[in-house]
Amino acid sequence: MVLFTGQTLLSLLQLWNGWRQTPVPNSNIATLQLDGATLTGVRNGSLEYFLGVPYAQPPVGDLRLRLPQVIESYKGTLDATAYGHPCLSQPLDITATFPPEVMEGLKPLFEVMGLSANVTESEDCLHLNIVRPANVSTEAKLPVIFYIHGGGIIYNGTRFVEKSIELGEPVIYVALNYRLYVMGFLGGREIKEAGLGNLGLQDQRAALRWVNKFISAFGGDPSKVTIWGESAGAMSVFFHLYANGGDPEGLFRAGIMSSGFAIPTKNITSTQGVYEFVVGKVGCANADDTLKCLRTVSADSLIAAANEHPEGMPAYFPREDGSFISMPPMHLPSMGRIANVPVITGDVKDEGTLLAFSALNITTDDEVLSYLSQSRFPGSSPTDFNTLLEIYPSDPAAGSPFDTGNNARGNFPGSGHFHGSDLLNSFGGGDMTDYFVRFANHLDPNAEKGVQWPPYNSSAPLTLQFNEGSVPLNVTVDDQRAEGMNELTSLVLRFPF
């Protein structure tokens, strides 16, 4: 396996004007033959959009909390002119915790997130959104970027595909919706015994099988699929690399992980209390078959029950199920078998800042120790974090945003180069787009000229650093905060949740 690692230090605003797109302008009609059906999409300039294409039967009624049922054939006429519904998720407003100066600086990010604001969530959500160059022949055999979102946000592939055309390296962009939260990641004994763990990941695998079967109708090459995800999407890519004993089944030939990796979770039965809590809240506790009963209640009641559980979102994370995920995720890198495919992986400099604003009331070392032991590392005690506090002291100059001194100012006040900020580069036609496009085409991100991204070597680790527009790309030693990451890795292996 060839590995390329990168770090991002970029400005949201520098790329914002070049990235922003209306979801799909009303324009000419585009059609293609999909199996026995005529698929009607939208043509706009150099691109064609086929949106809301169902890849599996709606997971509603008796198909709720079951493995996805991939659609094997199509007939008639299918309307693919509007985005498919995102899947139901946890109502969450992290912006409520942001200080005013941070809110002002992050307006572009919230506008990006607002691209999907006019598309309502639904339980009927197993759809694909496909963007391709216009007038592509079914014989074109273009590479395919298969994008797995994080955070429940639809990202517009317009500029990515446009840039691929400009580079003379055209690709087809496929983004999927998959089940989330209690619908996609409910745990417990009943779930494990029924073989229904990690349904969100199963949806993704089903969509990859759909792409393998049908993408040639769009001019794509099923043997040239690159799976790419950010945040939870990158975690998903990680799991696909290790799924099936590391056998990709011919479904993908490369992977890109943007800000995501293994997570420190236990076996899926460790959330039995969550399962019983949800079952009780929706009135299924006395049912002979509680799982069957969960298929009869309203979707709103299930979401409401999930929202009431005190663990919140972490209660519905991917976990070892003995099937899709064969062992606790943090053990996979050392004990599992990974797919032998090229991989790009990277992060941004200040991954944690946006997620830390909800804990601004924690201001002393003792409060930090209490928070870590009680809320983040079950079974630990405050003394387990003495080394961590030495590595991450309470000196503002040593904190996040990093390298910003006592004023704690980076790209944006208080948030720096935060989690997700790289998306305006990779989706916005920036230099990261160029490298990703070439990687999808050739399994090598490098052009003949320009900065060369070296394959990763653990004995002499180098990484490509994407900088702000005023600072050129550069290759640097991959040693930032190594001591801190080693200590955190040790802690999450000792205290998974």
N, C-alpha and C positions, 0 to 999 in steps of 0.2 A: 504494500500500500504506500503510495506517495502522499505526503502530507505537506500542505502549505499553510503557514500560520501568519496572521496579520493582526495589526492593532489599528484602531481608528481614532484620529484626533481631528474632527472636522466641525465646521460651522453649519448649523441648520440654515441660517439665513443666506449664506453664500449660494446655496443651490436651490433655494426655495422657488424663486421665480421661474427657473428652468424646469422644475419638476411638476409644479401644480397643474393638474388636468381636471376638466370636468369628467365625470365618470364615463359617459359615452354620449357624445352629441348626436342628436337626431340627424341622420344622413341617409345615404343610399342603403338599399337592402343587399345583403350578401347571402348566398345560399350554397349548400353543399349536400351531397348524399351521404347520410349516416346510416349504414346498414340498409334497411328497407324504408327509411324515412327521409323526408326532405327537411333539413335543418335551416331555419331562417335566422340570420344574424344581422349585424349592422356593419356597413363599410364606411370608414371615415378616412379620407386621404389615403395614406399608404398602408393602412391597417384594416383588418377585419376582426370583429368581436363576435364570439358565440358564447352567450352568457346564460347562466342558470341551467346548464345542461345536466339533467339528472344522471348520476352514475350508479345509484342504488335505489331500491324501493324506499318510499318514505318510511322512516323508522317510527311509525305511530301505531296506536292500537296494540294488537298482539305482536307487532314487530318492534315495539319499544323494548329497550334493554335486551336486544338480541343481536347476533352477529349481522353485519350488513349483507343484504341480498343484492348482489351485483346484477345490474340490468344486462341481460345477454343479447337482446335484440330490440330493434326499433322499427316502427312502421308509422305511416301517416305523415302528418306535418307537425314539426316541433318549433315552437316560438322560442328563440334564443336571443332576444333583443333587450333583456333586462337582467340585472344581477339576481342570482339566487339568494334566498333568505339565509343570512348567517344563522348558525345554530344557537339555541338558547344557552345563556351563560349567566354568571353571577352579576347582578347589577352592582356596579362599582364606580365610585367617583373619587379617585385618588387626588383629583385637583382640589378638592375641598380642604386638603391639608397643606396646600402650597402657600408660602408667603407671597404677598402682592408682587414683589419685585421678580420673583421666579415666574409667577403667572404671566407677567408682561413679556418676559423673554421667551416663553414657551408657546406663545400664540400660534406660530407656524405649525408646531407639532399638533396642536389641537385641531387646526384646520385640516391637516392631513387625516387625522382620525375621523374628522367629520365627513370624509368622502363617502362613508357608508351610512351616514345619518338618515338618508331617505330610504334605506332598505331595512325593513323590519325583521326582527328575529322570529324564528318559527321552529317548531319541532320537525317540520318537513323541510329539511335543509341540506340533504346530501346531493349537492350540485357542484359543478365545475364551471369556472369562468376562463375562457380560452381566448387569447389574443395571438393573431398571426399576421405575417405580411400579406397584403392583398394579392389576389390572383395567383395564389400558390397552387402548383400542380400537385395532384395526389402522388406523383412520382418524385417530388422534391426531396423527400427524406431529410427534412431539417432536424437539427438537434432540438431537444425539448427541455425547458426549465420547468420543473414541477415544484411549485412553491407551496410550503406549509406555513400558514400564518401563525403568529403568536398574539395573544391578547385579544383574539376575537375580531381583529380589524381586517377589512378588505383592502388590499393594496393594489393600486392600479398599475398594470403592467405596460401601459402605453409607452412611456419613455424608454423603458428597458428594451422593448422590441424595436422601437424606432432607432435607438442607438445601435442595435445589432445590425440593422439594415445599413446605416451610415458606415459602419465598419466593414461592410461587405461580408459579414458573418451572421446571416439571419438566423433567428431562433423562433420557436413557438413557445409561448408562455401559458402555462396551465396552473391555475390556483384553485384550491378546493376548500369547501366548507366541510367540517367534520364535527361530530358530537363532542360537546364540552361538558365540564362541570358534572353535576349529578347524572346527567343523561349519558355521558361518555366515560366517566371514571369513577362510578360507584364501586365500592369494595365490599368485603365481607365474605363469610363462608359460603353463603348461598350463591353469590356471584362466582366464586372460584369453582365450586362443585359443578355449576352449570357451564363452565368454560366461557364465561362472559366478561372476563376482566379486560380493562383497557380498551373499551369499545371505540374510543376516539382514534387510537392507533390502528385498530382493525379497519376503521373506515378509511384511513389513509392508505393502508395496504390494498384495500378493495379498489380505491380510486387509481392506484398504480396499476392494478390488473386491468382496469378499464382502459387506461392509457395504452397499455401494452396491446390490447385488442383493437382499439378504435382510432388511435391517434394518426394512423396512416391515412385515414379519410380526410384529415386536415392538412396533409402534406408532411406530417412528422415521421420521424424514424423511431420505432419502439425500441431499437437497440442503442439509442443515443439519448437516454433520459438522465438528467442530473437532478437529484432531489436537493432542494434548498429550503432552509427555514431560519427564522429569527426568533430568539427568546424561546418560548415553549415550542415553536416550530423547529428550532435547532435541536432542542432536547428530543423531539420526535425523530429527526434525522439520525441522531445518535442511536435511538432504539432500533430504527430500521437497519442500521449498519450491523447491529448485533443480533437481530431477529433471525429465526430459522437457522441457528447455529452459524451465522455469518454468511448464509447463502442468499444472495439478492434475487434468486429465482429468475434472473434475466429481466427484472423490473426496472433496474437502474444501473448505470455504469460509473457514477461519480456522486459525490455529496458536498454540500456547502453548509457549514454550521456558523451562523452569525449570533454570537452572544448566547450560547446555550450548550449544555453538556449533561452529564449524569446528574441525578438528584438523589439526596440521601434518604430514600424511603425504604420501608421494610416490606414484608410480605403483604399481599392484599388482604389477608385475613386479620391483619393488625387493626383494620378499620371496622371491625365487627360492630363496635359501639356506634359508629356513624350510620351503618346500615340499619341497626335497630332503632336509632333515633329517628331516621327518616320514615321508616315503616310505621313507627308509633304516631308520628305527627300527621300522616295522611290517612290514619284509620285502618291500617292493614295488620296491626299487631296480632289480632286474633284469627287471622286467615289461616287456613290449612296450608296454603302455598303463598307465602308473602311476596315472592317474586312475581307470581302471576297476578296478585292483587295490585302491585305497583303499576302494572300495565293498564289498569282500569281507571285509575284516578286521573284528575286533570293535570296537564303539564304545569299549569300555574301553581297547583298545590305542591307538586314535587319541588319546584324551584323555591317556593316559599319555605318549605321544610328544610331544604339544604341551606338556605340563608340563615336559618335560626341556629344552626349548629355552631358552637363557640369556636371550633377550629378554623372555620371559614374555608377559603380556597384550598389550603394544604390538605384538607380532608379528601380532596378529589384530585390528587396527583397520580400520575402513573406509578404502578407498584408491581413487584414481582408477582406474576400470576401462574408461574409454572408452564406457561405456554408462550405467549408473545414475548414476555420478559422472563428469562429463565432463572435469574438470580437477582438479589438486591442490586439496583442500578450501579451503585458506586463500586461494586465488585467486578462488573463486566470488563473494565479496561485491563485488569490484571488476570482475570480468570476466564473470561468469555472469549468467543471466536468472532472476530470482526470481518466484515466483507472486504475482500482484497480489491478495493477500488481506490482511485485517487480522491483525496478529501482536502478541501479548504476549511480551515477553522480560524476564528478570530474573535476579538472582543473590542470594547471601547474602553477608554481610560477610566471613566467614572461610572462603572456599571451600577453601583448601588445608590447613587444620590437621589434619584426620583423616588425610589422605594423607601427612603429613610425619613421622609418628611412627616409621616404619621407618628414618628417616635421623637419629635422635637422636645417633648417634655422630659426626656431622659437626658440629664445634664451632668451627672457625676459618675465616677468610676463605679461606685457601689450600685448605682441604679443600672448601669450597663451590665454588671455582673449578674444582678438579679434578673434583668430582662433576658439575657442569654440563657441562663440556667432554667428559668421557668417557662419561657415562651418559644425558644428556638432549638434547644438541645435537650430533649427529654431524658431524664435519668442522670443528668450532670449536676454538679454542684459549682458554686462560684469559684472555688479554688482550681477547677479545671481550666479556667480562662486566664490565669495569671500570666502565662507566656504570651497569650494573644494580646493582652493589654500592654505588655512591654513592646510588642511589635507595632501595635496601633495605639500610641499614647494619646492623651487628651490635648496635646499641643495642636492648635488649629493649623499651624504650618505643616503638620505631618498628616493632616486629615484629608478628606474629600471635599471639594475637588482637589486632586493631587497637584503638587508643584505650583500652588497658587499663593503661598504665604499666608500671613495672618488675616488678610482681607477676604480669603476664601472666594476669590473670583476667578472664573475660568471663561469658557465660551459664553456662558450665561451665569448671572449672579446666583451663587449657591448650588448650581447643578453641573457646571462644567461640561465635559463630553459624556453625556449621560446615556443610559441604556436606551437603545433604539435610535440614537442620533445618526448612526451610520446609514439608516435606510434612505435618507435624502440624498446620499451619494449613490448607493447601489441601485435605487429605483429612479434616481434623478438624472441619469446619463452622465454621471461623474466618472472619475478615473477607476473607481471600483467596478462600475458597470462594465468598462472595457475589459478588465481582467476576468470578470465572471463570464462574460460572453465568449471570450477566447477559450476559457476553461471548458465551457459547455460544448464548444465546437471541437477542440483538439485535446482535451484532458491536460492542457498546459496553459496557464493563464498569461504567458509571456508573448509579447510581440517580438519581431526580429530586432527592433530598436527600442530604446527606452529602458527604464529601470527594470532589471530582471528580478523576479520573485524567486528566491532559491528554495528548492525542496528542503523540508525540515530535517535537521540532523540533530539527534539528541546529544551527541558529544560536542557539537559546536552549534548550538541553537541560534538561528537567525530568523527574523520576522520582517515582513514588509510593513512599513508604517505609512498609513494614509493620513496626510496632514491637511491643514487648512489651505485654502487656495494660494495664500502668499508664501507657503512653505512647500518646497518640492517633496515628492515621494522620496523615501529613503529606506534602506535596509539597515536594521539595527539588531543588536544582540537581544535575545529574548530572555531577559533576566529581571524584568520589572516586578517588584514585590514578591519575589520567589519565596522568601522566608515566610511571609504572611500566608501565601497560598498553601505552602506545605503544612503549616500549622492548622489551617482551616480544614484541609483534606484529612488530617489526622483526627480532628474533632468530629467531622461528619461520619467518618468510618466507625468511630467509637459510639456515637450517639445519633443514629438515624431516627427518623420519625415515622 
